[in-house]
Amino acid sequence: MDSLNHLIVLLSGWIEGFIHSLGYPGVVILMALESCNIPIPSEVILTFAGLLVHKGIFNFHLAALAGAVGCVLGSMPSYALGAWGGRPFLEKHGKWLLLTTHDLEDAERWVAKYGDWAFFFCRMLPIVRTFISLPAGILRERFGPFVLYTFLGSWIWSYALVWVGVKFGQHTEVFKKIWHDFDALIIGICLILGVWYIYHHIKRFRKSSPPSSKVG
C-alpha cells in the first residue's frame, strides 16, 4: 500500500511539474496523451490546473479550453488508427489496449441509439471517454461531428474537473485531513476498481477470441 501511495505521489508530482514548466501547453499535451490511450489520469491533470486557477496563475476558462483542445488532438490519432486498421486491428491488437470486439459492439449500440451525440456523452464518462476514439474510427463515423462532439463533451468534463481543483485549493486543509484519514481506503477502492476493469476485459477478450485449432 505504501509503494502504491508513493507511485501515485510520484505520478502526481511529475504531472504538476510538467504543467508548471509549460503552462497551458502542458495541459494540452498531457490531455492529448491521455486521449491516445496512455494512462495519464485527466482527473489529476485538470484538478491541478484548477489549483493553479485558485492561485491566480491560470485562467479558469482557458484551463478548461486547454483540456478540451488536448483531448481532441489526442483523439485524432486513435480515430485514424481505427479507420486504418478496422476490425482486424482490434481483433489482433485490441488486447494490448484492453479492448475487445464486445467493446466495439457496445460502441455500435451507443451510436445506434444516440447517433453522433454518443461521442458527446462518452466524453463525460470515466474510462469510456479515453477509448471511444478507436471504435469511432473503426465504425467510420463522420469525422467532423466526431471532432465537434468530442470537443463539447471534453470541454464540459474539463470545466468540471478544473472546478474541483479550484474548490480543492479553497479548502486544502479539509481535503488533506480527509485524505490523511481515509488514504488507505481511497487507494484500496481505486486499486480494486482498476484490477476489476482489467480482469473484466481480459476475461471478455478470452471469451471473444476463437479457440485455437490444433494441428497434428
N, C-alpha and C positions, 0 to 999 in steps of 0.2 A: 504493500500500500504506500509506503514511504517513497519507493522508487517511482511509482506511478505519479504520485503527487509531485515529485521532483521533475519528472518528464513534462508534466503539464506546466509547471512553473517555467521550465526552460523554453518550451514552445511559446508560451505567452510572452516571455521576455524577448525572444527573437522577433516576434511579430511587432511588439511595441517599439523595439529598436529600429526595425525596418521602416515603420511608419514615421517615427521621429526623424529619421535621416532624409526621407524622400517626400514627406508631406502627403498631399492628395495623390500624387502619382503612386506612392507606396500603397495606398488603399486600392487604387485601380489595379495594380499589378497583383496584389495578393488575392483580390476577389476574382481576377481573371484566372489565376492558378487554381483556385477552389472550384471554379466552373469548368475547368479542364480535368475534373475528377481527381485532383491532387488533394489529399486530406488536410487542408488548412481550414480550420473552422471559421466560418463567417461570423459566428457569434463572438469570437474573440476579436477579430479584425474590426468589426463595426462598433462593438461596445467600447473598445479602446479609442476609436475615433470619437465616440461620444464623450469620453473622458477629456479629450483634447478640446472638444467644443466647450465643455464645462470650464476648462482653464482659460478659454478665450483664444486658443491657438488656431482652432478650426472654426469654420462657419457651419452651422447645423445643416443648412440646405446643401451646401457644397460637399459636405462629407457624405450625405446620403446619395447625392448625384454621383460622386466618385465610386461608391459601392455599386450602383446600378450600371454605370458605364463599364466597370471592370467585369461584372457578371455577363454582360452582353458580349464583350470582347472574348472572354474565355469560352463562351458557349459556341462561338462560330467554328473553332477547330473541331469540337466534338460533333457538331452538326455535319460538318464537311466529311468527317471520318465515317459517320454513319451513312451518309449519302453515297460515299465512295465504296465502302465495304459492304453495305447492305446486311441482310440476314446472315449470309455466310460468315462475315466478320464476327458478328455477335455469337454465332454458334461455335466458332473456332477460338475466339479470344475473350469472349464475354466473362469467363470465369475469373480472369485476372482483374476485371472491373466489378466482380460480384454481380454481374448482370446475366439474366437468362432469357430464353425466349418467352418465358412466363411474364417477365417484366415488360417485354415488348408488347405482349398481348394486353397487359394492364394499360399500357400507354395507348394502345389502339382503342380500348374501351373508353378511356378518358376523352380522346379526340372524337370518337363517335358520339359521345354524349354531349360534350361542350364545344366541339369544333376548335377553332383557334384559341378560344378562351381557356382551353385546357392548359396551355403554356403559362397563362397568367396565373391561374390558381396553383399550378405545380410550383411556381417560383416562390410561393409563400408557405411551402411545406418542407420541414426539415428532411434531410437525406434525399427525398424525391427531387427536390429542386436542383441538386447537384448533377443528377444523372439523366434528366429528362431530355437533354440536348441530343444525345446519341440516338435514342429511339426516334426523335423527331426527324433526324436526318435519314434514318433507315426507312421511315414511313414516307419520306419525300414530301413533308409538309411544306407549304408555301413559305419561302424564306422571309419575305417582307413581313407578313403577320407574325411569324415566329419571333423575329427580332423585336418588333413593336411590343408584343405581349410579354416577352421575356424582360424587356426594359421596364415596363409598367409594374409587373409583379415584383421584380427585383428592387425597384425604387421604393415600393411600399415596405418590403422586407427590410431594406436598408434604413429607411426612416424609423421603423420600429426599434431596430437594434441600436441605432445611434441614440435614440431617445432613452433606451435602457441605460446606455453608457452615461448619458447626462445625469440621469437620476442616481446612478451609482456614485458619480462624482459628488452629487449634492448630499448623499447620505453614506459616505465612505465608511465611517466608523460603525454604523449599524450593520452594513453588509459584511464588514470584516469580522464582527462578532458572530454573525450568523454562520459565516464560512468556518470560523475557528471552532464553533460548537458542533457543526454538522459536516465538517470536511470529509470525514471517512464515509458518512452516509451518502453524501453527494457524489463523491468519486466512485463509490461502490455501485450506485444506481447507473451512472454513466458507463461504467465498465460492463455491467450486466446487459444493458441495452446494446452496447457495441458488440459483445460476444453473441447475443441473441440474433442481431441483424446478420452477422457474418455466418453463423451456424444455419440460420433460416435460408439464406441464399445459397450456401454450399449444398444443403440438403435439396433445395429446389433444383439446383443445377444438375445434381446427380440423377434426380428423377426425370428431368427433361432430356438427359443425354441418352442416345440409343445404346443398347448393350453391345459390347464389342464381340465380334464374331471370331470364333477360334478356327485356326487353320491347322489341319492335321489329318 
